[in-house]
């Protein structure tokens, strides 16, 4: 049994040139809650007003308030080595990525470039609710982002030249 809470998601963040990792409630990473809420309203749903206690009071998270927002998330920051250790524990029995998917990031928030890349199997389209002036896309950022944006050295699943994510995907394609 994993010691990590699988109800939360992992998000990779690039801020001031540094990659950081957070594990917390997925909804906290909807960058512009107003856009998300307005979409529900446009589709006929009755949605309550934003609760100022929710997500530390941030309706929109962007490059201007990133430092303050990330400071609020300090208790949810996770060391990449902790994710790597958990992956190592579960790797041998994993038949594919699906067995350890909770360890991999569902989103890459690049505060430096004002971009969001999201890659997930279910849930809200997080890449659609980005702040004004930002771009968002559904993309396999783990493999498709260039080295200067998401360096291999920052990917906890790549150790000693072995890409465990690629190996898990191959294992899954071959039927476990």
Phi, psi and omega per residue, in radians:
X1 nan 2.353 -3.121
X2 -1.298 2.537 3.045
X3 -1.504 -0.101 -3.132
X4 -1.586 2.491 -3.131
X5 -1.360 1.929 -3.071
X6 -1.369 -0.026 3.079
X7 -1.341 -0.361 -3.137
X8 -1.693 2.907 3.108
X9 -2.026 2.797 3.060
X10 -1.742 2.370 3.100
X11 -2.264 2.322 3.039
X12 -1.648 2.386 -3.085
X13 -2.236 2.298 2.998
X14 -1.883 2.071 -3.130
X15 -2.488 2.200 -3.111
X16 0.919 0.746 3.060
X17 1.366 0.011 -3.069
X18 -1.993 2.399 3.067
X19 -1.569 2.238 3.097
X20 -2.230 2.789 -3.074
X21 -2.178 2.382 3.129
X22 -2.308 2.544 3.090
X23 -2.268 1.912 -3.093
X24 -2.834 -3.009 -3.125
X25 -0.973 2.255 -3.105
X26 -1.006 -0.708 -3.094
X27 -1.096 -0.409 3.111
X28 -1.116 -0.296 -3.085
X29 -1.757 0.185 2.925
X30 -1.319 1.853 -2.937
X31 -1.135 -0.592 3.126
X32 -2.210 1.664 -3.092
X33 -1.117 -0.547 3.114
X34 -1.054 -0.773 3.136
X35 -1.132 -0.699 3.130
X36 -1.113 -0.851 3.139
X37 -1.073 -0.798 -3.124
X38 -1.078 -0.586 3.095
X39 -1.143 -0.700 3.074
X40 -1.087 -0.783 -3.140
X41 -1.081 -0.766 3.124
X42 -1.079 -0.435 3.128
X43 -1.660 0.248 3.008
X44 1.568 0.156 3.141
X45 -1.553 2.557 3.040
X46 -1.586 1.962 -3.048
X47 -2.055 2.249 -3.138
X48 -1.163 2.847 3.073
X49 -1.106 2.749 3.100
X50 -1.068 2.242 3.091
X51 -1.502 2.050 -3.066
X52 -1.064 -0.327 3.097
X53 -1.368 -0.341 -3.109
X54 -1.251 2.363 3.074
X55 0.882 0.779 3.049
X56 1.052 0.346 3.099
X57 1.494 0.092 -3.132
X58 -1.541 1.951 3.042
X59 -1.392 -0.656 3.115
X60 -2.242 2.272 3.062
X61 -1.921 2.162 -3.137
X62 -2.532 -2.959 -3.089
X63 -1.137 -0.405 -3.105
X64 -1.335 -0.562 -3.111
X65 -2.035 0.227 -3.089
X66 -0.993 -0.806 -3.114
X67 -1.031 -0.769 3.131
X68 -1.160 -0.753 3.133
X69 -1.098 -0.820 -3.124
X70 -1.145 -0.566 3.066
X71 -1.098 -0.657 3.099
X72 -1.151 -0.449 -3.107
X73 -1.635 0.186 -3.046
X74 -0.954 -0.584 3.139
X75 -1.292 -0.176 -3.117
X76 -1.869 -0.015 3.103
X77 -1.263 2.427 -3.118
X78 -2.208 2.416 3.132
X79 -1.269 2.422 3.106
X80 -1.026 -0.521 3.102
X81 -1.134 -0.594 3.096
X82 -1.157 -0.711 3.086
X83 -1.156 -0.707 3.124
X84 -1.104 -0.713 3.129
X85 -1.136 -0.742 3.117
X86 -1.125 -0.714 3.088
X87 -1.094 -0.740 3.127
X88 -1.066 -0.693 3.127
X89 -1.109 -0.671 -3.012
X90 -1.706 -0.183 -3.022
X91 -1.055 -0.806 -3.038
X92 -1.059 -0.606 -3.114
X93 -1.642 -0.123 3.140
X94 -1.285 2.250 3.106
X95 -1.507 -0.364 3.121
X96 -2.875 -3.118 3.086
X97 -0.981 -0.603 -3.069
X98 -1.010 -0.510 -3.119
X99 -1.328 -0.283 -3.131
X100 -2.310 0.262 -3.068
X101 -1.003 -0.472 3.140
X102 -1.168 -0.227 3.129
X103 -1.532 -0.354 -3.045
X104 -1.632 2.563 -3.098
X105 -1.177 2.468 3.068
X106 -1.693 -0.124 -3.048
X107 -2.702 2.532 3.025
X108 -2.138 1.943 -3.137
X109 -1.778 2.019 -3.115
X110 -1.874 1.637 3.138
X111 -1.174 -0.496 -3.124
X112 -1.198 -0.686 -3.104
X113 -1.803 -0.019 -3.127
X114 0.988 0.942 -3.136
X115 -2.389 2.622 3.025
X116 -2.228 2.265 2.971
X117 -2.026 2.300 -3.125
X118 -2.259 2.497 -3.131
X119 -2.639 1.919 -2.999
X120 -2.701 2.894 -3.106
X121 -1.753 -0.245 -3.114
X122 -2.789 2.863 3.073
X123 1.801 -3.111 -3.114
X124 -1.037 2.575 3.114
X125 -1.339 1.418 -3.005
X126 -1.019 -0.524 -3.123
X127 -1.233 -0.227 3.138
X128 -1.501 -0.360 -3.032
X129 -1.869 1.039 -3.113
X130 -1.771 2.721 3.135
X131 -1.076 2.747 3.052
X132 -0.995 2.414 -3.131
X133 1.509 -0.048 3.107
X134 -1.795 2.849 2.991
X135 -2.062 2.585 3.098
X136 -2.392 2.476 3.090
X137 -2.607 2.645 3.020
X138 -1.503 1.959 -3.031
X139 -2.683 2.554 3.046
X140 -1.381 1.346 -3.049
X141 -1.065 -0.466 -3.125
X142 -1.085 -0.521 -3.121
X143 -2.023 -0.372 -3.017
X144 -1.780 -0.304 3.112
X145 -1.253 2.489 3.124
X146 -1.180 2.739 -3.095
X147 -0.963 -0.639 -3.105
X148 -1.250 -0.312 3.115
X149 -1.640 -0.858 -3.118
X150 -2.284 1.465 -3.055
X151 -1.119 2.539 3.097
X152 -0.963 -0.624 -3.127
X153 -1.109 -0.309 3.120
X154 -1.611 -0.159 -3.079
X155 -1.542 1.917 -3.045
X156 -1.099 -0.328 -3.113
X157 -1.524 -0.034 3.083
X158 -1.885 1.959 -3.122
X159 -2.345 2.285 3.088
X160 0.969 0.604 3.138
X161 1.441 -0.101 3.122
X162 -1.656 2.168 3.111
X163 -1.709 1.720 -3.069
X164 -1.149 -0.512 3.079
X165 -1.126 -0.823 3.107
X166 -1.090 -0.700 3.131
X167 -1.160 -0.675 3.093
X168 -1.162 -0.698 3.104
X169 -1.123 -0.686 3.102
X170 -1.156 -0.766 3.121
X171 -1.024 -0.783 3.127
X172 -1.124 -0.705 3.133
X173 -1.153 -0.508 -3.134
X174 -1.522 0.014 3.096
X175 1.603 0.414 3.037
X176 1.443 nan nan
